[in-house]
Amino acid sequence: MNSDNKISEIGEIPEGWELVKLENVSSFANGKGHEQVISDDGEYIVVNSKFISSNGVVKKFSDKDLSPLMKGDITIVMSDIPNGKAIAKCFLVDVDNKYTLNQRIGSIKAQGVDNKYLYYVLNRNEYYLAFDNGVGQTNLRKDEVLACPIPLPPLHEQKKISQILTTVDEKLKMIDSQIALRQHQKKGLVQELIINGFGHTEFKISEIGNIPQSWNCKKINQISNVVRGGSPRPAGSPLLFNGSYLPWVTVSELTNNPSIYITKTKTSLTELGSKQTRILHPNTVVLANSGATLGVPKILKITAGANDGIAAFLELKAVSKYFLYYYLQSLTDYFRNQLAPGSGQPNLNTSLIGNLYIPIPPINEQDMITKILSSLDEKLRILQERQRQYQNLKTGLLQQLLAGKIRVNTHQEQSAVA
């Protein structure tokens, strides 16, 4: 134990800090159900579980009797949303009289403490997460929320801690905005280049609309052999899965990977498992064809087995792998919303994919198009790497600052966010 620390019920905290309960430093209120007062021109935006966990799913309310949240208030999710864990996620209100609460959200007003410091302590606090047993829906009661232990430095130290964390959050917000802008620009450019190319003045009607006169248009199954991966059975068998013989590509490997390439996988098959799957080779274009996140393409850089939620494009001719990749990427929304919609398990099959038409520019123009789009992807990758670095920085600072393992002063504040 550090000689300058003391033992508390949550472990060591520095001398000069207190350990209090949330009820000692705040007031609390519950939201209420008011779905009946939804209005397109309503005065308030409701703060619900989805709003907090999904960056703002907006519903407006017109009930004049609702108590609006005030700037600086903290909201906390007290009940999980379906199909997602948002319990104890907090939102710091940034403007006056804009938001109100639904019944699954609590409102916390800081009293005698720095509200931003309190927000960082409360957000996804381990005390709250302990109530989540992983079975069914987790619900927090008011008394459970207010019993949360709060490590409390002197007020000036609270302010410095929240200042550092706010600076990192503002940097992350700026990077998020830059990423969103780049993604929007890329989406528009993909649609423009993939269909219209460069500087063409003469066009012709094709199965996908107007395309340049010098281009062709064919079904995907005319320029590739569209096949589906295969999953060894029985699923989860230790004789087949979690081996070290052959990398194993699943839908999540595609949808959770920001790169255009698959260079590694989280798990591998055993040698026996490898005999019961489809083995794909480097430079193969693959597409997630099952589940809510279907429609995401990637390019393999490794030899790997693919499960049956993956489609692969073999024996490509007339188009480059990069042009096919970007064309498939331009269709992601179409795949999800029109070709394979549904509330159950949406699914694309090889016939649906193979019967889609693809524009075919001359190879030199394909190369020009994909070079521009690859350049945008590289800029996005750099931004996403910076985002990851700042997220890691924030995680480390939260652990160190809120436990008093780093004591803040002017020098530390400047260096921590440089």
C-alpha positions in Angstrom: 0.0 0.0 0.0 1.2 3.5 -0.9 2.0 5.3 2.4 0.0 8.3 1.1 -3.1 6.2 0.5 -5.9 4.8 2.8 -8.1 1.7 2.5 -11.7 2.1 1.6 -14.5 -0.3 0.6 -13.5 0.1 -3.0 -9.8 -0.3 -2.4 -7.0 2.3 -1.9 -7.8 5.9 -2.3 -5.4 8.8 -1.6 -5.2 10.7 1.7 -7.4 13.8 1.4 -10.0 12.0 -0.6 -13.4 10.9 0.8 -15.6 7.9 -0.1 -19.3 8.9 -0.1 -22.5 7.6 -1.6 -24.1 9.2 -4.6 -27.1 10.2 -2.4 -24.8 12.4 -0.4 -23.7 14.5 -3.4 -26.8 14.6 -5.6 -30.5 14.7 -6.0 -32.3 12.1 -8.1 -35.5 11.9 -10.2 -37.1 9.3 -12.4 -38.5 9.9 -15.9 -42.0 8.8 -16.8 -43.8 7.1 -19.7 -45.2 9.7 -22.1 -45.4 8.0 -25.5 -48.8 9.4 -26.0 -47.5 12.9 -26.4 -45.1 12.3 -29.3 -45.3 15.2 -31.8 -43.2 16.0 -34.8 -43.0 19.6 -33.7 -42.7 18.8 -30.0 -40.7 20.9 -27.7 -38.5 18.2 -26.0 -36.3 15.4 -27.2 -36.8 12.3 -25.1 -33.7 10.8 -23.5 -34.2 7.0 -23.6 -31.9 4.0 -23.5 -31.5 4.0 -27.3 -30.8 7.7 -27.4 -27.9 7.2 -24.9 -26.6 4.0 -26.4 -27.0 4.8 -30.1 -26.0 8.5 -30.3 -29.4 10.0 -30.5 -32.6 8.2 -31.7 -34.8 11.2 -31.6 -38.5 11.4 -30.6 -40.0 14.7 -29.7 -42.7 15.4 -27.0 -45.1 18.2 -26.7 -46.4 17.7 -23.1 -45.9 21.1 -21.4 -46.0 19.4 -18.0 -42.8 17.5 -18.6 -39.9 18.5 -16.4 -37.1 19.4 -18.8 -33.5 18.5 -18.0 -31.1 21.3 -17.4 -27.6 21.8 -18.6 -25.1 19.9 -16.5 -27.6 17.2 -15.4 -26.6 13.6 -15.7 -28.9 10.9 -17.0 -28.4 7.2 -16.3 -29.9 4.1 -18.0 -31.7 2.1 -15.4 -33.1 -0.7 -17.6 -31.4 -2.5 -20.5 -32.7 -2.0 -24.0 -33.7 -5.2 -25.9 -30.7 -6.9 -27.7 -28.2 -4.6 -26.2 -26.4 -3.7 -22.9 -26.8 -0.1 -22.0 -27.3 -0.4 -18.3 -25.6 2.4 -16.3 -24.6 4.3 -19.4 -24.7 8.0 -18.7 -25.4 11.1 -20.8 -24.3 14.6 -19.7 -26.9 17.2 -20.7 -25.2 19.9 -22.8 -28.0 22.5 -23.2 -31.0 23.9 -21.2 -34.6 22.9 -21.8 -34.1 20.5 -24.7 -34.4 17.1 -23.2 -36.8 15.1 -21.1 -36.8 11.5 -19.7 -38.7 8.4 -20.3 -39.4 6.0 -17.4 -36.2 3.9 -17.9 -33.9 6.8 -17.3 -32.9 8.5 -14.0 -31.8 12.1 -13.7 -28.9 13.1 -11.3 -28.2 16.7 -10.3 -24.8 17.1 -8.7 -24.7 19.0 -5.4 -21.5 20.4 -4.0 -19.3 18.4 -6.5 -18.1 18.9 -10.0 -20.9 17.6 -12.3 -18.5 16.5 -15.0 -16.3 14.6 -12.5 -19.4 12.9 -11.2 -20.5 12.0 -14.8 -17.1 10.3 -15.4 -17.3 8.3 -12.1 -20.8 7.1 -12.8 -20.7 6.2 -16.4 -20.7 2.4 -16.6 -19.5 2.2 -13.0 -18.4 -1.3 -11.9 -20.8 -1.0 -8.9 -23.7 -0.8 -11.3 -22.4 -3.4 -13.7 -22.3 -5.9 -10.8 -26.1 -6.0 -10.9 -26.0 -7.5 -14.4 -25.9 -11.2 -14.1 -26.1 -11.8 -17.8 -29.5 -13.4 -17.6 -32.6 -11.5 -18.8 -33.0 -7.7 -18.5 -31.1 -5.8 -15.9 -33.0 -3.2 -13.9 -31.6 -0.7 -11.4 -33.8 0.7 -8.6 -33.5 4.2 -7.3 -32.0 3.1 -4.0 -29.4 1.0 -5.9 -28.4 4.0 -8.0 -28.0 6.3 -5.0 -25.9 3.7 -3.0 -23.1 3.9 -5.6 -19.8 4.6 -3.8 -18.1 7.8 -5.1 -14.4 8.5 -4.5 -14.2 12.2 -3.9 -11.1 14.3 -4.2 -11.0 18.0 -3.2 -13.2 20.1 -5.5 -10.2 21.7 -7.3 -8.8 18.2 -8.1 -12.3 17.1 -9.3 -12.3 20.0 -11.7 -8.8 19.2 -13.0 -9.7 15.5 -13.5 -12.9 16.4 -15.4 -11.0 19.0 -17.4 -8.4 16.4 -18.7 -11.1 13.9 -19.5 -13.3 16.5 -21.2 -10.3 17.6 -23.4 -9.9 14.0 -24.5 -13.6 13.6 -25.2 -13.6 16.8 -27.3 -10.8 15.4 -29.3 -12.6 12.2 -29.8 -15.8 14.1 -30.8 -13.8 16.0 -33.4 -12.2 12.8 -34.8 -15.7 11.2 -34.9 -17.0 14.2 -36.9 -14.1 13.9 -39.3 -14.7 10.2 -39.8 -18.4 10.8 -40.4 -17.6 13.5 -43.0 -15.0 11.3 -44.8 -17.5 8.4 -44.8 -20.2 10.6 -46.3 -17.8 12.0 -48.9 -16.7 8.5 -49.8 -20.2 7.2 -50.1 -21.1 9.9 -52.6 -17.9 9.5 -54.6 -18.3 5.7 -54.8 -21.8 6.1 -56.2 -20.6 8.7 -58.7 -17.4 6.9 -59.9 -18.8 3.3 -60.0 -21.7 4.4 -62.2 -20.5 7.4 -64.1 -16.7 7.1 -64.2 -14.5 10.1 -65.3 -15.6 12.8 -67.7 -17.8 10.7 -69.9 -20.3 12.6 -72.2 -21.9 9.7 -73.9 -24.1 7.3 -72.0 -26.3 4.3 -72.8 -29.1 2.5 -71.0 -28.2 -0.6 -69.2 -29.8 -3.0 -66.6 -28.7 -0.6 -63.8 -29.5 2.6 -65.6 -27.3 5.0 -67.6 -23.6 4.0 -67.8 -20.8 5.4 -70.0 -21.0 4.3 -73.7 -17.7 2.5 -73.5 -18.6 0.4 -70.5 -20.2 -3.1 -70.4 -22.8 -4.4 -67.9 -23.0 -8.1 -66.9 -24.5 -10.2 -64.2 -22.0 -10.9 -61.4 -22.3 -14.7 -62.1 -21.0 -13.9 -65.6 -17.8 -12.4 -64.3 -17.2 -14.7 -61.3 -18.2 -18.0 -59.7 -20.3 -17.0 -56.6 -20.0 -19.6 -53.9 -20.9 -19.9 -50.2 -18.7 -20.9 -47.4 -19.3 -24.0 -45.3 -19.4 -24.5 -41.6 -18.2 -27.8 -40.0 -20.8 -29.7 -38.0 -21.5 -30.1 -35.2 -21.1 -26.4 -34.5 -18.7 -25.7 -31.6 -17.2 -29.1 -31.5 -13.7 -29.0 -30.0 -12.7 -31.6 -32.6 -13.4 -29.0 -35.3 -13.1 -25.5 -33.9 -10.7 -23.4 -31.8 -7.7 -25.2 -33.3 -4.6 -23.7 -34.8 -4.6 -25.3 -38.3 -6.6 -23.0 -40.5 -7.8 -19.4 -39.9 -11.6 -19.2 -39.6 -13.6 -16.4 -41.2 -17.0 -15.6 -39.8 -19.5 -12.7 -40.5 -18.2 -10.8 -37.5 -14.7 -10.9 -38.9 -16.0 -8.9 -41.8 -18.4 -6.5 -40.1 -16.1 -5.7 -37.1 -13.0 -5.0 -39.2 -12.5 -1.4 -40.5 -9.9 -2.4 -43.0 -10.7 -3.6 -46.6 -8.5 -6.6 -45.9 -8.8 -9.7 -43.8 -5.2 -10.4 -42.6 -6.0 -12.5 -39.5 -8.9 -14.1 -37.7 -9.7 -14.5 -34.0 -10.0 -18.3 -34.2 -8.9 -21.2 -36.3 -10.1 -24.6 -37.2 -8.5 -27.9 -36.4 -7.1 -30.0 -39.3 -10.3 -32.1 -39.1 -12.4 -29.0 -39.2 -10.6 -27.7 -42.3 -11.8 -30.7 -44.2 -15.4 -29.7 -43.7 -15.3 -26.1 -44.8 -14.6 -24.2 -48.0 -11.0 -23.0 -48.2 -10.4 -19.7 -49.8 -7.1 -18.2 -50.9 -5.5 -14.8 -50.8 -7.0 -12.0 -53.0 -10.5 -13.6 -52.9 -13.3 -11.0 -52.5 -15.8 -12.1 -49.8 -19.1 -10.8 -48.6 -21.1 -11.2 -45.4 -24.4 -12.7 -46.7 -26.3 -13.4 -43.4 -27.6 -11.5 -40.4 -28.4 -7.9 -39.7 -24.9 -6.7 -40.7 -24.8 -8.5 -44.1 -23.6 -6.8 -47.2 -20.0 -6.0 -46.0 -17.3 -7.0 -48.4 -13.6 -7.6 -47.7 -10.5 -8.9 -49.6 -8.7 -11.9 -48.1 -4.9 -11.6 -47.6 -4.7 -15.1 -46.1 -5.7 -18.6 -46.8 -8.7 -19.3 -44.6 -11.9 -21.3 -44.2 -15.2 -19.4 -44.4 -18.4 -20.2 -42.6 -21.8 -20.4 -44.4 -22.5 -16.8 -43.7 -19.9 -15.8 -46.2 -20.1 -15.6 -50.0 -17.0 -15.6 -52.1 -16.3 -14.6 -55.6 -14.0 -17.0 -57.4 -12.5 -17.0 -60.9 -12.9 -13.2 -61.5 -12.7 -12.0 -65.0 -13.2 -8.6 -66.6 -13.2 -6.8 -63.3 -10.4 -6.3 -60.7 -10.9 -7.5 -57.1 -10.8 -3.9 -56.0 -13.4 -2.7 -58.4 -15.7 -5.6 -57.3 -15.0 -4.8 -53.7 -16.1 -1.1 -54.1 -19.1 -2.0 -56.2 -20.3 -4.5 -53.5 -19.7 -1.9 -50.8 -21.8 0.6 -52.8 -24.7 -1.9 -52.5 -24.6 -2.6 -48.8 -27.7 -0.5 -48.0 -29.5 -2.1 -50.9 -28.6 -5.6 -49.7 -29.9 -4.9 -46.2 -33.0 -2.8 -47.0 -34.3 -4.2 -50.2 -32.7 -7.5 -51.3 -32.8 -9.2 -47.9 -34.9 -7.2 -45.5 -36.6 -8.7 -42.5 -36.8 -8.8 -38.7 -35.6 -12.4 -38.4 -32.4 -13.6 -39.9 -31.9 -11.7 -43.2 -30.0 -13.8 -45.7 -28.6 -13.5 -49.2 -28.0 -16.5 -51.3 -25.6 -17.0 -54.2 -28.4 -16.8 -56.8 -29.6 -13.4 -55.5 -26.0 -12.1 -55.5 -25.0 -13.7 -58.8 -28.0 -12.3 -60.7 -27.1 -8.7 -59.8 -25.7 -6.6 -62.6 -22.3 -4.9 -62.3 -21.0 -2.1 -64.6 -17.7 -3.0 -66.2 -15.4 -0.1 -67.2 -12.2 -0.7 -69.1 -9.4 -2.1 -66.8 -7.4 1.2 -66.9 -10.5 3.1 -65.7 -11.2 0.6 -63.0 -7.7 1.1 -61.8 -8.1 4.9 -61.7 -11.4 4.6 -59.8 -10.1 2.2 -57.2 -6.9 4.3 -56.8 -9.0 7.3 -55.7 -11.2 5.3 -53.5 -8.3 3.5 -51.9 -6.7 6.9 -51.1 -9.9 7.9 -49.3 -9.9 4.6 -47.4 -6.3 5.2 -46.3 -7.3 8.6 -44.9 -10.2 7.0 -43.1 -7.8 4.3 -41.7 -5.5 7.0 -40.3 -8.4 8.8 -38.6 -9.8 5.5 -37.2 -6.3 4.7 -35.8 -6.2 8.1 -34.1 -9.6 7.4 -32.8 -8.5 4.1 -31.3 -5.4 5.8 -29.8 -7.5 8.4 -28.1 -10.0 5.8 -26.9 -7.2 3.9 -25.3 -5.8 7.1 -23.8 -9.2 7.9 -22.3 -9.6 4.3 -20.9 -6.2 4.6 -19.2 -6.8 8.0 -17.8 -10.2 7.0 -16.4 -8.6 4.1 -14.6 -5.7 6.1 -13.3 -7.3 9.5 -12.5 -10.5 8.3 -10.9 -8.5 5.9 -8.6 -6.0 8.6 -7.6 -3.2 6.6 -9.1 -2.3 9.8 -11.0 -2.5 13.0 -9.0 -3.2 15.9 -11.3 -1.2 19.1 -11.4 -0.7 21.6 -14.3 2.3 19.6 -15.8 0.4 16.3 -15.8 -2.7 17.9 -17.2 -0.8 19.3 -20.2 1.2 16.2 -20.9 -1.7 13.8 -20.6 -3.5 15.2 -23.6 -0.7 16.4 -25.8 
